[in-house]
């Protein structure tokens, strides 16, 4: 490998890693906020937040890798133009085809990595995330209970409140309201815990008191007196918090299943997975064209234009995917015109006569 080849690839990979790290931090900051909010509201067990966050990496890479390829090529070669290194290289007889070749050498491993993530890793991540959440909610007795909140029990059988709840099932300052036939039982205890016995969720309270006979639905003369009792230990079956099994989404379906499916929405997803790796190459080559700047233009002069082009590219693919899902376009070719048009724009170079005529016109 020539010194120049090594120099250019080193600059490209260094810029690629820096841009990837920044975009991942931005993406995962948003995802972490969403997951923490779900954990606080009881929609997600807190002990699996980190694992779920890590499973968000493949879907995030599927979206940001084409943008990272675009920005990394643009910023790396933009520095060459800004430091006048490109002028020296052009004066030595090194033309655009050489730089396009080096960019393709840089982009092909990224495109192959993106294809592997899109076709295999992303469906696995969605499926594993669904299974992980389902198992955590089923195996953890307190998965559906939130500390400091009045939690409604299933089928309107009562309300449970505890000031603090640990992952092991221990809680403090509990208040439980259980609805029985014609009356309501209220129990309070400074501490307690949950236990699994014979596939039943047992509620154990220590050194508390109960109020029986409240909320009687009968005539005043027929009402029974309210009974207040203190107890050292209470054990009872708490109505189980039923966890409805979550249905697998189309995003978790394997590529092989999409390939053999005749559902238009699944075929649209298959077309999307096939075209995403191509977008890495197309946008990377486009970044090479956008990196060219004039003597008085800054290194980030065309950064806004690059982001706008990426948004347009992505939205055209999303629109095409929706049209395929609706049956308007065929999945075999519905999305390919978009990368082909952008690739033609990225590779198009005006002839020498046209450049000369433009120069004369400017003079």
Buried (B, 14 or more C-beta within 10 A) or exposed (E): EEEEEEBBBEBBBEBBEBBBEEBBEEBBEEBBEEBBEBBBEBBBBBEBBEEBBEBBBBBBBBEBBBBBBBBBBBBBBBBBBBEEBBEEBEEEEEEEEBBBEBBBBBBBEBBEBBBEBBBBBBBBBBBBBBEBBBBBBEEBBBBBBBBEBEBBBEEEEBBBBBEEBEEEBBBBBBBBBBBEEEBBBBBBBEBBBBEEEEEEBBBBBBEBBBBBBEEBEEEEEEEEEEEEEEBEEBEEEBBEBEBEEEEEEBBBBEBEEBEEBEEBBBBBBBBBBBBBBBBBBBBBBBBBBBBBBEEEEEBEBBBEEBEEBBEEBBEBBEEBBEBBBEEEBEBEEBBBEBBEEBBEEBBEEEEEEEEEEEEEEEE
